[in-house]
Every structure is written in structure tokens, then in C-alpha cells.
């Protein structure tokens, strides 16, 4: 059977909604998904959700009342949008080969009930059983279970605007803030404690020192959320006393969403974090200062977030076995918007659709309409070009940069040669040397010899591994776990990838490049008794900043007119709080636990920016999401294209600069109409735009596109021009409006930096402001010749006043269609 989510008008009675919401469904099938490095078979569950009045029920006012056993007739989960507000519909198809989809439906407020699901199911009982969940706070939607034919019939019904697939997504600091020039003594506002950062992730560890309540007052009066007792989750904080009594806490909200109904044997049905990812990201964004934080004596210092006095609300939408489903994400956004968060931080990606049917894109658009900026990770699929995700123009998309701290281990061979490896190895050697061998040489049989070179499980001879170090090529993570299980000492892992990221090992191990790997291999085969030792990791200084190899790159696959990622922030080897319910590596046989751990990923970069966005919000509580985003982007420190050859496609406008962002001088502001005009300019259908903005009628783009020619039709803080031919000059005209948020009387002069083969002019060249919040317009004309040597070249427009520098990169690239 199938699950569906429906969006309905606010005037609908909740009981009626529960009865009829089966009308909207998406088609999915059980499918393979890469989660935490393992391929898992996903199955959609069958469940019935009855909405409750209490916000302390499972999910957001939803309570799981019963669950049907898995069987071949079970429908796959899907999501559907519909209504004057966007609606989601989720369903499982009767045919296992169908796929999950989302539906957008039309909904009139003067109707008494939504589309009667019984028209499709032919049974009131089946209609009730197909209902999964109703989104009623910030969206107008619900989830249900239907067959593929029922979903197709639904999509053709009057009032149904579109159908979108429900899919499962992947999860994408003692030193990092100081490296950004943002010390603990930075200027702050008392209003910081009124700022609420909402985090979509794997849950949270409320007892962590990073969420200590000491010194906090009651939650802000705008807060409408809740934090209740669940399994392994006793509430938000040790000082928090629930409901109608004193409630003094840092962590003011915690909810979880698991709408597919499938039990997860590796997780707990509560907001508690069994993975560690959510605890790490939320403490990076807004954790309280914790002195003497460290891991194995490394990275020692005070761990803290950007806004230590801000509040945290966790929305658990990601699960250990299945990842992060679209319907759970939508429920998280629905709750966060209703609860009153100021910033949403989401380190999740993996699926990208159009801007009007991608769940994160649509949900963040609605957040933007409520004055909430969504900050999202760019993805970990680098360094390939065009790999960036979460690239909607209203999202702030974050790349991962490295800081000036690395972790290395010395490998000393029996011949006296010392080599350097990368990684976090907390083990002191117990003897001077250990025997060392190659994985190929200890294969369990001839057929396994090639696989044994990668130290894959069940390919090695235990008797030949025991008591030895083993050299392995990097195939999948976990070679150290395989070697330790067989009684080996540890591993020397050879790779040309991920050498800018330190992995934590559960046995004495390190990772070396192919040159060092070849030397070790030759040494092993050059002597009768080869030996080696791996020393405990040390902290070293390295050149920085740089963009991590794994960080996803542009160009933007969704549009040629918007530069993505937007900005870069520290995401390599970041120390932050961790969950006591997970080992440091998560690998079989690991027994290492810690209050803090070191992680890498755009997931770690994202909360640096969301925390800084909250910092800016504390100074400017009335700024729009676009204004905050502009301040962060135009104040960023330029990065070097010599270090990062993909230039702005790697780092966007540059490295995050928190202290400058609170006083940017000028901002590029926008409202939702700016984005609608952009979508019209991009060629989006008026009906799909209507579903995005909750319009009852189709959008007439012809009447909305600005009359003056503009390359991108949006007031974006950066500019990007795609070459239109291989031989002639391509011309692009960019029209912009800036708002003065600096001194009342201000003069700004334009400075243009243009690369070879590109001519850039700006009109006018001087902007004068006589008052605060005054607006001025200008246009930038870019004439670019084809460049056979480089895919991307970049220049910049810099507006300079006596006190401010406002920088916008200008990127020219060959789309190579």
C-alpha cells in the first residue's frame, strides 16, 4: 500500500482532514540508498496517523496509532502538494516497481472538505487507513498511501497542481571561529538570547555541556514549540521544568519525525541523537562555551558556537538506517516555521529537482516567506564540477574550507625511513616495531588476492594478519576495523583521495599518498622481516584556507544565472560535541567514546554560516532573509583561485567573515516577488510557480518580468554569465539595487577587477546616499570573449566608501553544452 501527504486550507476541520486526506498520494518503490557508507534497501511502511491536540505527541502533534506488517501489497511512501498553501501528498504504490511522488493540489477556502479520497479508494475504511500525516501549521498538505493508478488519477483531477516524489536524502570547534577572526570576546547584543536556531538533523544530546542552561532565562515569548519526554530523552535540559512552571533552558525545542512507520533497529524513536551528527552541527552553530574540549589530547581549547547565548531547537528528520526522507523534512520545516525559529540550518542533501518541486527548495521558500533564512550544505560530492546541491536562489549554500590545523601521524619503517600520514590515531605504540605486510600478500586464497589489497572483509587470512600492521589500498572506509577483528595491529591506508581530511581510526592507522604507499610496498618486499610502527597523531600547522576536496563544486546545475555555492566556511577537521550513544567511528568493534569528536564535511561548514546568520540577526532583528544573506556574502574574504582552481565554483564569494557581516554598508535585498520574477525569467510554468507561492490562479509571467533587459532578473549579491557561443563576444547586463544600511551620508565608488578577455563596466560609477535605508540602482555590463584555456574566469565589482567594502564576484564560464 502507499502513503500520501496532503496540503489543505487552514479552514478545514482536522477530523475531516484525517478522514479524507487519502486523496493525495505519491508513487515510490523500495529502492537502494547509500546511507552512512552502506547500501540499504528501503521499504516504505504502512501506518495511520491520527492528529492530536497536544504538541507533546509523537512528531508534530501526530501520534502513531497502529502499524501494519510488511507485505507485498504495501504501498510505497510519496508526498503531495496542494491547496492555496502548498500541499504534500505521500503514498506507496501497489506495484513495487513504481516510485514515490509529491503532488501539488489546488484548494479553495470556501469548500467544506478536500477532494474525497473515497473517489479513489472506493472505501471509507481504506481512505482512513491510507492517511499518514497532515501538515497544518505552515503548509497545507497531508500524506497518504495509494497505488500508482490512484496517484495518476489524482494528478489529473481538478485542483491538483503537481505531484512530487518523496525521496530519501543523505547527511552532508575550538579553532575554527578564531581562524575566522571571530574571537570569544567579539561584540555581542543582549538580544542574542532571543534568537532561535532551528536544526534539521539526526537529533541532539541534551545533556551535552554545549547545551548547558546555566545563565539562561525563559524562552523568547515568540516561541511556540515544545520539548517533551520521549524514549531515552528526558526533556531538553537539566534545569528545564515543563509546562506552566519555570522553564530556563538553552535547548528549548526537540521533536522527531518518522512518518514511514518503519522501525529502525539502529535508532531510537525520540529526538535523542544516536549518530552524533546532529549534536555536532547544533553545537557548532550555537553551542555554549566548553573549556578544555579535546579528542585524544588534540584540538584542545574552548569549544563554542557562533551564538553561545542563542537558543537551539532540534528537529530530528534523519535516521540511522534510512537517511532523511522528504516527508519528514517537510514536517520538520512545517514545525520550525510554526514554532518561531529565526534561522534554519540543514546539513542534508543528495536529491535535487526543480526549484518548484524539490522538497528543500519548496520548504525553504515558505520559510523565507515567514522571514526565516535557510542555510544549507553544498554537498560532499566534490571535486567534480556541477556537483553542488541545495542551489535554490533563496537558500544560502555553503562550501567547506580547511583551517590552518591538521592531524598527522608518523610511520617509521624498520629501515629508518619516516613517512607522514593523515588521520586521527589516538594510540601510543606498545612496542618499538611491529611486523608489516601487504593486504595482497595475506589473501585468504588466490581468487581474493586483488580484493585483499583493499583489506575488504572476508578476503584476508586471519593467521597471516594477526599481530601485524597491514598496508591496504583505500576501497571503502573501515580497513582498520577489518584488521583489528582479525587480530592485526593496525593499517597503513594508501589513497590519493581525502588527504586533506583526517579520519578517526579505531586501531593504530594512518593514510598516506600513493608515493609513500609505493615506497612502503617496495620496502615490504625488499627484506625478509619488514617492520614498522605508527605513532600517535600530532597537531600541525598547515596552509589555509583552502576548499576541501570533497566539497561540491559549481556550476549550478539548476540555472546558468546563479553562482553556487554562495560562500565557504570551515568544514575540515572540526571539533564539536558528540553523542555518547555512538562510537567515534561507528565501525564494528570500535569501543571508543567521547564527549567531543572531530568531523569533516559541508555538514560542518553549514552550521558555521547558520550560526553567523543568527549573529547578524541579533544585531538586525528586522532584516529580511535576503538582507542577512547579502551581508554574509558581500563581507566574505576573497579566496585564491591559485589554491582552488575551480575559483568561485569552489568557494562562492569567499571565506565567511562574521565580524564584518554585522556592518556590511550596503545590502542586496529581495522579497518573494523578486524570486517569482526570476523563476519566470528562467522559463518556469505559471502553474508550477503558483503551487510554490500558494496562489489560487496561474501566475502570468508576461506581466511580471521586468521591462528592462537583465541577464538574470534577480537582485543577487553575485553575478554569473554563461558564454552563449564559442567564437563571438557574449554580452550580459546585470541590474542591481542596493540599500544603504551604513552611515546616513555615504558615498560609494565602484572598483572593477576584470580578468583577461573580459570587459566590465558599471553605470553609474558613484552612489550617493543621504539617509539610511535609501536605495540606489546601477547596472553592470559584461562583455566576454571565449577562453580556450579556462572553463571559468572571474572578476569583481567592489563598492568602497570611507568605512565599507562591498564586494560582488563576477563569474564568466563556458557551460560546455
C-alpha positions in Angstrom: 0.0 0.0 0.0 1.0 3.7 -0.4 1.4 6.7 1.9 0.4 10.2 0.9 0.8 13.7 2.3 -1.9 16.3 1.6 -1.9 20.1 2.0 -5.2 21.6 2.8 -6.7 25.0 3.6 -6.5 26.2 7.2 -10.3 26.4 7.5 -10.6 22.6 7.1 -11.7 20.8 10.2 -8.9 18.4 11.4 -11.2 15.5 11.9 -12.5 15.8 8.3 -8.9 16.1 7.2 -8.0 12.9 8.9 -10.9 11.2 7.2 -10.3 12.4 3.7 -6.7 13.1 3.3 -6.1 9.9 1.4 -6.9 11.8 -1.8 -3.3 12.8 -2.4 -0.5 10.3 -3.0 3.0 9.8 -4.4 4.4 6.7 -6.0 7.5 5.1 -4.7 9.1 1.7 -4.7 11.6 0.0 -2.3 14.9 1.2 -3.6 18.6 1.2 -2.8 20.0 4.2 -1.0 23.6 5.0 0.1 23.4 5.8 3.8 26.5 6.2 6.0 28.6 4.4 3.5 26.4 1.4 3.3 23.8 0.5 0.7 20.5 -0.1 2.4 17.2 -1.5 0.9 14.5 1.0 1.9 10.9 -0.2 2.5 8.0 2.1 2.9 5.9 1.4 5.9 2.2 1.4 6.3 0.8 3.5 9.1 -2.2 5.5 10.2 -1.6 8.9 11.9 -4.4 10.4 14.0 -3.8 14.1 14.7 -3.8 15.0 18.4 -4.2 18.4 20.1 -1.1 18.1 22.3 2.2 19.2 20.9 3.9 16.7 23.0 2.7 13.7 21.0 4.9 11.8 18.5 6.1 14.0 15.7 4.4 17.4 15.4 1.0 16.7 17.0 0.8 13.3 15.3 0.5 10.0 17.1 1.3 6.7 15.5 -1.7 4.5 16.4 -1.0 1.3 14.5 1.3 -0.3 12.1 0.6 -2.9 9.5 3.1 -5.8 8.9 5.3 -5.5 5.8 3.8 -7.4 2.9 3.9 -7.3 -0.9 0.7 -5.2 -1.1 2.2 -2.4 1.0 2.2 0.9 -0.8 5.4 3.0 -1.1 5.6 6.4 0.5 5.0 9.6 -1.5 4.3 13.2 -0.9 1.8 15.6 -2.5 1.5 19.4 -2.5 -1.9 21.1 -3.0 -4.0 24.0 -1.9 -3.8 27.7 -1.6 -1.0 26.7 0.6 1.4 24.1 -0.7 0.2 20.6 0.0 2.2 17.4 0.1 0.8 14.0 -0.6 2.7 10.8 0.1 1.8 7.3 -1.0 3.1 3.8 -1.5 2.2 2.1 -4.8 0.7 -1.3 -5.0 3.3 -2.2 -7.7 6.8 -2.4 -6.2 8.3 -1.0 -9.4 6.6 2.4 -9.1 8.3 5.4 -7.5 7.4 7.9 -4.8 6.0 11.3 -5.9 4.8 14.5 -4.4 1.5 16.2 -5.5 0.6 19.9 -5.5 -3.2 20.4 -5.3 -5.5 23.3 -5.6 -7.7 24.1 -2.6 -10.5 26.7 -2.2 -11.2 28.0 1.3 -14.9 28.1 0.8 -15.1 24.4 0.2 -16.2 22.3 3.2 -13.9 19.3 2.5 -10.9 18.5 0.4 -11.2 16.1 -2.6 -12.9 13.0 -1.3 -10.4 10.2 -1.1 -13.1 7.7 -1.3 -13.5 8.6 -5.0 -10.0 6.9 -5.5 -10.1 4.2 -2.8 -13.8 3.3 -3.1 -13.8 2.7 0.6 -14.1 4.9 3.6 -12.1 2.4 5.7 -9.3 2.2 3.1 -9.3 6.0 2.9 -8.8 6.2 6.7 -6.1 3.5 6.6 -4.2 5.3 3.8 -3.9 8.6 5.8 -0.4 9.0 7.1 0.1 12.6 8.3 -1.4 16.1 8.0 0.8 19.2 7.6 -1.3 22.0 9.2 1.0 24.6 10.7 2.9 26.3 8.0 2.0 24.1 5.0 -1.3 23.0 3.6 -0.7 19.3 3.0 -1.0 15.7 4.1 0.5 12.3 3.4 -1.4 9.1 2.4 -0.9 5.7 0.8 -2.2 5.0 -2.7 -1.5 2.8 -5.7 0.2 4.1 -8.9 -3.1 4.1 -10.8 -4.7 6.0 -7.9 -1.9 8.5 -7.9 -2.2 9.1 -11.7 -5.9 9.5 -11.4 -5.4 12.0 -8.6 -2.9 14.1 -10.6 -5.5 14.5 -13.4 -8.2 15.7 -11.0 -9.3 19.4 -10.9 -7.5 21.3 -8.2 -4.4 19.1 -8.2 -1.4 21.2 -9.3 1.5 18.8 -9.3 3.0 15.5 -8.0 6.5 15.3 -6.4 8.3 12.2 -5.4 9.2 11.5 -1.8 12.9 10.6 -1.7 15.5 9.8 0.9 18.5 12.2 1.3 21.9 12.0 2.8 23.6 13.9 5.7 26.1 16.0 4.0 35.3 23.8 17.1 37.9 25.1 19.2 40.0 26.6 16.4 37.6 27.4 13.5 36.0 30.5 15.0 39.4 32.0 15.9 40.6 31.2 12.4 37.7 33.2 11.0 38.7 36.2 13.1 35.7 35.7 15.4 37.1 35.5 19.0 35.1 34.7 22.1 35.3 38.4 23.0 33.6 39.6 19.8 31.0 42.3 20.3 27.5 40.9 21.1 24.0 42.1 21.7 21.8 41.2 24.7 19.1 40.2 22.2 21.2 37.2 21.1 19.3 35.2 23.7 16.1 35.9 21.8 17.5 34.3 18.6 16.4 30.7 17.9 18.4 28.4 15.6 16.4 25.5 14.2 18.4 22.5 13.2 17.2 19.7 10.9 19.4 16.6 11.6 19.8 13.3 13.5 18.7 14.6 16.8 20.5 16.0 19.8 22.2 15.2 23.1 20.5 17.4 25.7 23.0 16.5 28.5 25.9 17.8 26.5 27.9 20.6 28.1 27.4 22.6 24.9 23.7 22.9 25.8 24.1 23.9 29.5 21.2 26.0 30.7 23.2 28.0 33.3 22.6 31.7 33.0 19.6 31.3 30.6 16.2 32.8 31.2 12.8 31.6 29.8 12.5 31.0 26.1 11.6 34.1 23.9 7.9 35.0 24.1 7.6 34.3 20.3 8.5 30.6 20.9 5.5 28.3 20.2 7.3 25.0 20.2 7.7 22.3 22.8 10.2 19.9 24.3 8.8 16.7 25.8 9.9 13.4 27.3 10.5 10.6 24.9 12.4 7.3 24.9 15.9 7.9 26.1 15.1 11.6 26.1 14.1 13.2 29.4 13.5 16.6 28.1 15.6 19.5 26.8 17.8 20.5 29.7 18.5 19.6 33.3 17.2 22.9 34.5 14.1 22.8 32.3 10.8 22.2 34.1 8.0 21.6 31.6 4.7 23.3 31.2 3.2 26.1 33.3 6.3 26.3 35.5 9.8 27.7 35.3 11.5 26.8 32.0 15.0 28.1 31.8 16.9 26.5 29.0 19.3 26.7 26.1 17.8 23.8 24.2 14.1 24.9 24.0 12.7 22.5 21.5 13.1 18.9 20.3 10.9 17.0 18.0 11.2 13.9 15.8 9.5 12.8 12.6 9.4 9.2 11.3 6.4 9.1 9.0 7.1 6.0 7.0 6.4 3.9 10.1 9.3 1.6 9.6 11.1 0.7 12.8 14.8 1.5 12.8 16.8 -1.1 14.7 19.8 1.3 14.8 17.9 4.3 16.2 15.5 5.4 18.9 12.1 6.8 18.3 12.8 10.1 20.0 14.8 13.3 19.4 17.8 11.7 21.0 20.9 11.6 18.8 22.2 8.1 18.2 24.5 9.2 15.4 26.3 12.2 16.7 25.9 14.3 13.6 23.1 16.5 14.9 24.8 17.1 18.2 27.9 18.2 16.3 26.2 20.6 13.9 23.9 22.2 16.5 26.8 22.8 19.0 28.9 24.3 16.1 26.1 26.8 15.3 25.0 27.8 18.8 26.8 25.8 21.5 27.7 27.3 24.8 31.4 27.7 25.6 33.0 24.5 26.9 36.7 24.9 28.1 39.3 22.2 27.7 37.4 20.4 24.9 39.6 17.9 23.0 39.9 14.5 21.4 42.9 12.3 22.3 44.6 15.5 23.5 44.2 17.0 20.0 42.4 20.3 19.1 42.4 21.3 22.8 40.6 24.6 23.6 37.2 26.1 24.2 34.5 24.6 22.0 31.7 27.1 21.2 29.2 28.1 18.7 28.8 31.4 16.9 26.0 32.5 19.2 26.6 30.9 22.6 23.6 32.8 24.1 21.1 31.8 21.4 18.5 29.1 21.8 18.5 25.8 19.9 15.5 23.8 18.6 16.2 20.3 17.1 14.0 18.7 14.5 15.1 15.1 14.1 14.4 14.2 10.5 17.3 11.8 9.7 17.5 8.2 10.8 20.4 5.8 11.1 19.2 3.2 8.6 17.1 5.1 6.1 18.5 8.6 6.0 16.3 11.7 5.7 13.0 11.4 3.8 11.3 14.3 2.1 8.1 13.8 4.1 10.0 14.0 7.4 11.9 17.1 6.2 8.7 18.8 5.2 7.2 18.0 8.7 10.4 19.5 10.2 10.1 22.7 8.3 6.4 22.9 9.0 7.1 22.7 12.7 10.1 25.0 12.7 8.2 27.8 10.9 5.3 27.5 13.2 7.5 27.3 16.3 9.1 30.6 15.6 12.8 29.8 14.7 14.8 32.7 13.2 17.3 30.6 11.2 17.1 27.1 9.8 20.3 25.0 9.5 20.1 22.0 7.3 23.2 19.9 6.6 21.3 17.5 4.3 21.3 16.9 0.5 21.5 14.2 -2.1 18.4 14.9 -4.2 17.9 17.8 -6.4 14.8 18.6 -8.5 13.4 21.8 -10.0 13.0 24.8 -7.7 9.2 24.3 -7.6 9.3 20.6 -6.7 12.4 19.9 -4.7 11.3 19.5 -1.1 14.1 21.5 0.5 13.7 24.2 -2.1 10.0 24.5 -1.6 10.1 24.2 2.2 12.8 26.9 2.4 10.8 29.2 0.1 8.0 29.0 2.6 10.4 29.6 5.5 11.7 32.7 3.6 8.1 33.9 3.3 7.9 33.8 7.1 11.2 35.8 7.4 13.4 32.7 8.1 16.7 32.2 6.3 17.6 28.6 5.5 21.3 27.8 5.4 22.2 24.6 3.6 25.3 22.5 2.9 26.6 22.4 -0.7 27.2 18.6 -0.6 30.1 16.3 -0.4 30.3 15.1 -4.0 33.4 17.2 -5.0 35.7 17.9 -6.6 33.6 17.2 -9.7 32.1 20.2 -11.4 28.4 20.7 -11.3 28.0 18.6 -8.2 26.6 21.3 -5.9 23.2 20.6 -4.3 20.7 22.9 -2.4 21.2 25.6 -5.1 17.8 27.4 -5.0 18.5 31.2 -5.0 16.7 31.7 -1.7 18.9 29.2 0.0 22.3 30.2 1.4 24.6 27.4 0.1 27.8 26.6 2.0 31.1 25.0 0.8 33.6 23.5 3.1 37.0 25.1 3.7 40.0 24.0 5.7 41.6 25.8 8.6 45.3 26.1 9.5 45.3 22.9 11.6 45.9 19.4 10.5 46.4 16.0 12.2 49.3 13.8 11.1 50.9 10.5 12.2 54.5 9.4 11.6 55.1 6.0 10.0 58.6 4.7 10.8 59.8 1.8 8.8 62.4 -0.8 10.0 65.0 0.7 7.7 64.8 4.0 9.5 62.7 5.8 6.9 60.0 8.1 8.3 56.8 8.9 6.3 53.9 11.1 7.2 50.3 10.1 7.1 47.0 11.8 7.7 44.4 10.8 10.3 43.4 10.8 13.9 45.1 7.9 15.7 44.9 8.1 19.5 47.1 5.0 20.2 50.6 5.1 21.6 52.6 2.1 20.3 53.3 -0.6 22.9 56.5 -1.7 21.3 59.2 -0.3 19.1 58.2 -2.0 15.8 55.6 -4.5 14.5 55.8 -6.8 11.6 54.2 -5.2 8.5 52.7 -6.9 5.4 50.7 -6.0 2.3 47.0 -7.0 2.0 47.7 -8.7 -1.3 50.2 -10.9 0.4 47.8 -12.2 3.1 44.8 -13.0 0.9 42.7 -15.9 2.1 43.0 -17.5 -1.4 44.2 -16.7 -4.9 40.8 -15.5 -6.0 40.7 -13.0 -3.2 44.2 -11.5 -3.8 43.0 -8.4 -5.6 40.2 -7.6 -3.1 42.6 -8.4 -0.2 44.8 -5.5 -1.4 41.9 -3.2 -0.2 41.5 -5.2 3.0 37.9 -6.0 2.3 36.1 -8.2 4.9 36.4 -11.9 4.3 39.3 -11.6 1.9 42.2 -11.9 4.4 43.8 -14.8 6.1 43.5 -14.3 9.9 46.6 -16.3 10.7 48.7 -14.1 8.4 47.2 -10.9 9.7 47.4 -11.5 13.5 50.0 -9.3 15.3 50.9 -7.3 12.1 50.4 -3.9 10.5 48.8 -4.3 7.1 49.1 -2.0 4.1 45.7 -1.5 2.4 44.6 0.5 -0.6 41.5 2.7 0.1 38.4 1.0 -1.2 35.8 1.6 1.5 36.1 3.0 4.9 36.8 0.5 7.7 40.0 -1.2 6.8 41.2 -0.6 10.4 38.0 -2.4 11.7 38.7 -5.4 9.4 42.3 -5.7 10.5 41.5 -5.3 14.2 38.8 -8.0 14.1 41.4 -10.4 12.6 43.8 -9.7 15.4 46.0 -7.3 13.4 47.7 -4.3 15.0 46.6 -1.6 12.6 46.6 -0.4 9.0 48.6 1.9 6.7 46.0 3.0 4.1 47.1 4.2 0.7 45.0 6.8 -1.2 45.1 9.8 -3.4 41.7 11.0 -2.2 40.7 12.7 1.1 44.3 13.5 2.0 43.0 16.9 3.2 40.7 15.3 5.8 41.7 13.4 8.9 39.7 10.3 9.5 39.4 8.8 13.0 40.7 5.3 13.3 39.7 2.6 15.8 43.2 0.9 15.7 46.7 2.3 15.1 46.3 3.5 11.5 47.1 6.4 9.1 46.5 7.3 5.5 49.4 8.0 3.1 49.6 9.1 -0.5 50.5 6.8 -3.4 54.1 7.8 -3.4 54.5 6.9 0.2 52.4 3.8 -0.4 54.7 2.6 -3.2 57.7 3.2 -1.0 56.2 1.1 1.8 55.2 -1.7 -0.6 58.7 -1.9 -2.1 60.2 -1.9 1.4 57.9 -4.8 2.5 59.1 -6.9 -0.5 62.8 -5.9 -0.1 63.5 -7.6 3.2 62.8 -10.9 4.9 61.4 -9.3 8.1 59.8 -5.9 7.3 58.7 -3.9 10.3 57.1 -0.6 11.0 55.4 1.5 13.7 52.6 4.1 13.6 52.9 6.9 16.2 50.1 8.7 17.9 48.7 11.6 15.8 50.0 15.1 16.3 48.5 18.5 15.6 50.4 20.5 12.9 50.0 23.9 11.2 49.1 23.8 7.5 48.5 26.5 4.9 44.9 27.7 4.8 42.2 28.5 3.8 41.6 26.0 1.0 38.5 24.3 -0.3 38.2 20.6 0.7 38.4 18.0 -2.0 35.1 16.6 -1.0 33.2 19.9 -1.1 30.8 20.0 -4.0 31.5 22.4 -6.9 29.5 24.6 -9.3 28.4 25.5 -11.8 24.9 25.5 -10.6 23.0 22.6 -12.3 19.7 24.3 -11.7 20.3 27.6 -13.6 23.1 29.2 -15.5 22.4 32.6 -13.9 23.1 32.0 -10.2 26.5 31.3 -8.8 26.6 28.4 -6.3 27.9 27.7 -3.7 27.4 31.1 -2.1 30.1 31.1 0.5 32.7 28.9 2.2 33.2 28.2 5.9 35.3 25.8 7.9 34.3 22.2 7.4 37.5 20.2 7.7 38.6 18.6 11.0 36.1 20.4 13.1 35.9 19.6 16.9 32.4 19.8 18.4 30.1 17.9 20.8 29.1 14.3 20.1 26.7 11.7 21.2 27.5 9.2 24.0 25.3 6.6 22.1 27.7 6.3 19.2 31.3 5.2 18.9 33.8 7.6 17.3 33.9 5.7 14.1 30.6 3.8 14.1 32.5 0.7 12.8 32.2 -2.8 14.1 34.4 -3.5 17.0 35.0 0.1 17.9 34.9 0.8 21.7 35.9 4.5 21.6 33.5 7.0 23.0 34.0 10.7 23.7 32.0 13.9 24.6 33.7 15.6 21.6 34.7 14.4 18.2 36.3 15.7 15.0 34.2 15.6 11.8 34.6 16.9 8.3 32.0 17.8 5.6 29.9 20.6 4.3 27.7 19.5 7.1 30.2 21.0 9.4 30.6 24.2 7.3 26.9 24.8 7.2 26.4 25.5 11.0 29.3 28.0 10.9 27.3 30.1 8.5 23.9 29.5 10.1 25.4 30.4 13.5 26.8 33.6 11.9 23.5 34.3 10.3 22.0 34.2 13.8 24.7 36.5 15.0 23.8 39.0 12.3 20.1 38.6 13.1 20.8 39.5 16.7 22.1 42.9 15.6 19.4 43.4 12.9 16.3 41.6 14.0 14.1 43.2 11.3 16.4 42.3 8.4 14.9 40.0 5.7 16.5 36.6 4.9 17.9 38.1 1.7 19.4 41.0 3.6 21.2 38.7 6.0 22.4 36.5 3.1 23.7 39.6 1.3 25.6 40.8 4.4 27.3 37.4 4.7 28.2 37.2 1.0 29.5 40.7 0.3 31.6 40.7 3.5 33.3 37.4 2.8 37.1 37.3 2.5 38.3 36.6 -1.1 39.9 33.3 -1.6 42.7 32.3 -4.0 42.0 30.8 -7.4 45.6 29.6 -7.5 44.9 27.4 -4.5 41.4 26.4 -5.7 41.5 26.1 -9.5 37.7 26.0 -9.8 37.7 29.5 -8.4 34.2 30.7 -7.3 32.7 27.4 -8.3 34.6 26.1 -5.3 34.2 28.9 -2.7 31.4 31.3 -3.9 32.0 34.8 -2.7 34.8 33.6 -0.4 35.5 32.7 3.2 32.9 33.6 5.9 33.8 36.8 7.9 31.5 37.1 10.9 32.5 40.4 12.4 32.3 42.3 9.1 28.9 40.8 8.3 27.1 42.8 11.0 28.0 46.1 9.3 28.1 45.4 5.5 27.3 49.0 4.4 25.1 48.0 1.5 22.8 45.1 1.1 21.1 43.5 -1.9 17.6 43.0 -0.6 14.8 40.9 -2.1 11.3 39.7 -1.3 9.3 36.8 -2.7 8.3 38.8 -5.8 12.0 39.0 -6.8 12.2 35.2 -6.8 9.0 34.9 -8.7 10.3 37.2 -11.4 13.5 35.1 -11.5 11.5 31.9 -12.0 9.5 33.5 -14.8 12.7 34.6 -16.4 14.0 31.0 -16.1 11.0 29.7 -18.0 9.1 28.1 -15.2 5.5 27.4 -15.9 3.0 29.8 -14.3 1.1 26.8 -12.7 4.2 25.4 -11.0 5.1 28.9 -9.7 1.5 29.2 -8.4 1.9 26.0 -6.5 5.1 27.3 -4.9 3.6 30.5 -3.7 0.2 29.2 -2.8 -1.6 31.2 -5.5 -5.1 30.1 -6.4 -4.6 31.1 -10.0 -1.9 30.6 -12.5 0.9 33.2 -12.5 1.0 35.4 -15.6 4.8 35.7 -16.1 4.4 38.0 -19.1 3.2 40.7 -16.7 5.9 40.1 -14.1 9.2 40.0 -16.0 10.8 43.5 -15.6 10.7 45.6 -18.8 14.4 46.4 -18.7 16.7 43.7 -20.0 18.6 41.9 -17.3 20.8 38.8 -17.6 19.4 37.1 -14.5 16.3 39.1 -13.5 17.3 38.9 -9.8 18.9 41.2 -7.3 21.6 38.7 -6.3 24.8 39.6 -4.5 27.0 37.8 -7.1 26.8 37.8 -10.9 27.3 34.9 -13.3 27.5 35.0 -17.1 27.4 31.9 -19.3 29.1 32.2 -22.7 26.5 31.9 -25.4 28.8 31.0 -28.3 32.3 29.7 -28.9 33.6 32.4 -31.2 32.0 35.8 -30.7 31.7 38.1 -27.7 28.9 37.4 -25.1 27.3 40.4 -23.5 25.4 40.3 -20.2 23.6 43.2 -18.5 23.1 42.9 -14.7 20.7 45.3 -13.0 21.0 45.7 -9.2 19.5 47.7 -6.4 21.4 48.3 -3.1 20.1 49.5 0.2 22.1 51.7 2.5 22.4 50.2 5.9 25.6 52.1 6.8 26.0 55.8 7.6 23.2 58.2 6.7 25.5 60.3 4.4 27.6 57.9 2.3 29.5 57.9 -0.9 30.5 54.7 -2.7 32.8 54.5 -5.6 33.0 51.4 -7.9 36.2 49.5 -8.4 36.2 46.9 -11.2 38.5 44.0 -11.5 38.2 42.2 -14.8 40.2 39.1 -16.0 41.8 38.9 -19.4 39.3 38.7 -22.2 36.5 40.3 -20.2 35.4 43.9 -20.2 33.3 45.1 -17.3 31.7 48.5 -16.9 29.3 49.9 -14.2 26.8 52.7 -14.5 26.8 54.9 -12.5 30.3 54.6 -11.0 29.4 56.5 -7.8 26.5 56.0 -5.5 25.4 58.7 -3.0 23.1 58.1 -0.1 21.6 60.9 2.0 19.8 58.7 4.5 19.7 55.2 6.0 17.6 52.5 4.1 17.8 54.6 0.9 18.0 52.6 -2.3 20.1 53.2 -5.4 20.2 51.2 -8.6 23.0 50.5 -11.1 23.8 48.2 -13.9 26.9 46.2 -14.8 27.7 45.4 -18.4 29.9 42.4 -19.0 31.5 41.7 -22.5 33.3 38.3 -22.5 35.4 36.6 -25.2 35.7 32.8 -25.3 38.6 31.4 -23.3 40.0 28.2 -24.7 42.3 27.6 -21.7 39.9 28.1 -18.8 36.4 27.0 -18.2 35.8 29.8 -15.6 37.3 33.2 -15.2 36.3 35.7 -12.5 36.4 39.4 -11.8 34.6 41.5 -9.2 32.7 44.7 -8.5 33.6 46.4 -5.3 31.7 49.4 -3.9 34.0 51.3 -1.5 33.1 54.0 1.0 35.2 55.5 3.8 34.1 52.7 6.1 32.9 49.8 4.0 33.9 47.5 1.2 31.0 45.7 -0.5 32.3 43.0 -2.9 30.4 41.0 -5.5 32.2 38.4 -7.7 31.5 38.4 -11.4 32.0 34.9 -12.9 32.2 34.1 -16.6 32.1 30.5 -17.7 31.7 28.2 -20.6 28.8 25.8 -19.9 30.3 23.3 -22.4 26.9 22.1 -23.5 
